[in-house]
């Protein structure tokens, strides 16, 4: 996942991103490598953006 995909806005729901985060932790066995840590951080940023988008849509 590139940083550009995060800055351009999330098109996936928070639930979809959360599912990917959970899958990453499962694959990693609970310990992230440095590359997996970068992927995790990007996913968390995308998840937060999706949450913010859902809140704005609900308002």
N, C-alpha and C positions, 0 to 999 in steps of 0.2 A: 504494500500500500504506500503510495507516495504522499508526501505532505500536501501536494496540490489537491488531492482528492478530498482532503479535510477542509482546506480553505475555500474550496468552491462550494461548500455546503453539502450537507448530508442528504442523500436521497433514500437512504435506508432508514427503517424505523429503529427506535432505541432497542426494541426487542430483538431485531435482527442483528444489530451490532453486539448486543449483550450475548447472544448465542455464539457469535464468533469469538468473543472474549473468553467465554467458558470453554469453547473447543480448544483455543490456544493453551489455556492452563492445563486442560486434560492431556493434550499432546506433549506438553512440556513436563508433565509429571510433577507439577507444583513448583518447579524451579526454572526460571526463565534465563535463557542465554542472553548475551548483550543484544543480539539481533532480535530475539523474541521480545525483549524489554522495549525496544524501539517500536516494534509492531504493536505491543500492548498500549504504549503511551499514545500512539496515533489512534488506536481504537477507542481509548477512553475519551480523547478529545472529540472524536466523531460521535460517540455515545452522548456526551454532554450537549453537543450541538443538536442532536436529534431530540433530546429531552426539552431543550429550550424551544425548538420548533414546535413540539407538541403542545407546550404550554401556551405559546403565542396563538396557535390554531384554536385552542380551547377557549381562549379569552375573547 
